[in-house]
Amino acid sequence: MTLLSFGFNGFEQIRQETNITRILFTSWETAIVVVNDDEIVVWGYQPDYITPLLNNAHLIQSIFGDPNECMGIITYANTSITITPSGERHDWTDVQDACWSQGTIFVLSTQGLLYQDQQPVVGLPKVRAICGSSQHVLCLTDEGIYGIGSNRFSQLGTEPYQEQQQEPQMIDHFSGIYLDRVSLACGPFHSVVIIDGDVYTFGLSKDGRLGSGDSDSIVDLAVFLDDQGESVEVNAVKAVCGSCHTLVLDEYGLVEATNMVNSVDQLSKDMMPTFVSARL
């Protein structure tokens, strides 16, 4: 397979390469990929302390963290190892997922329990999935979707009357909705929730990263356009968020994007706050 990449490349962290079989980690200065199924390669900034984590590509399911603060791996055996620049290491068992957010480690167990810095997070029903940015964490539970952390731009889906939520807060917009085929994505300042193919966005709307129309709602459905500027239906499968843009993968393997304005003629970021299909 060939990997195509775009964006800021000040650390030489993006490449167009063949024989890439998996992408394990990306940040603004680092990319970690698997080549030919068995070799882990780091592009861009590579602090020495993470080297011990990258020994066996066959065992590593995913990598999370911030190269400047803490990095961790999750293995296919549901274990996890985290390590800090000072060499402090923690080994975890019974791990379903994990993320680095707000300067701490969040670990989701296979039993649906969420831990923050080895302490259980109270006030949550059984957790099915988590997603985190440097500023906040979203939790999909059997009873609804919860947010923890910064709500400065309403990226927790509520009015920013309290900018920092230390305890889980349910997002009322999703109460009573049957949460089927749900996927979560977080950027530092915005969030995306996909439910049964529909894309909901909330948070900072600057630069069109939400892809929503002129609605006063905190949580709104994203709008998708074709190359003629006409609205189209998209059955979304997955989303990922950068700081200022969002990518959505649809059921046909096509990518819809916000702010990829260089790929669409005569579109202005200030004039076009909706999703534009890159049709990759």
C-alpha angles and dihedrals in degrees: 000000000000122000116216118194139176141180137057112005104176091130095039088248097142125068142164102231140159128223093042107148101173141012109218103175142000132183133157091276106022140051125185118194140168117238122201091352095284113052124078113210127188120207122194124000111017117179113204095234093071094056094091089059094058102066106111123030092188092063100045118091097175144341126225140176140062118294089221097052116017138342131197143178132214116209131209087248090067094252128123138202124198127188134183130210088259090058097254108152133194126189119205132191132196092033123165097171141339141190141184113238137155090001094302140090120251115198125189114203124215086248092063098256120136121214129192114198090343093307121111115249107235125214098044129115117218107314119225100181142354136202127187143189128188088272108037148006131224120206126199110208137174089259104040146304120301133192132208129187134017118022096169092125097027091262087146089061097250137094109284093240087128110033096197123046111194093178127051114275122197115233102234094202090073097044112121094015116124102243102217125152092004125178127179131206132178135195120182092264106022143037139213128204120186116199119181091333097315118118119220119186134187139166132057109009097193115129092013095279091144095055090213131135132241096301127141091211117114091220115041140167115257119243121225125202132193124223089277093056094252123138114255136187115248126190100207125206105176141359135200127193133213124188093272107012145044133217122201126194115210131205092267095055093256122138123227117195145189119219097007083128095150089069095053121061121243098355119140122206089220093051099039116056093160133092117274120204112238090186094207 
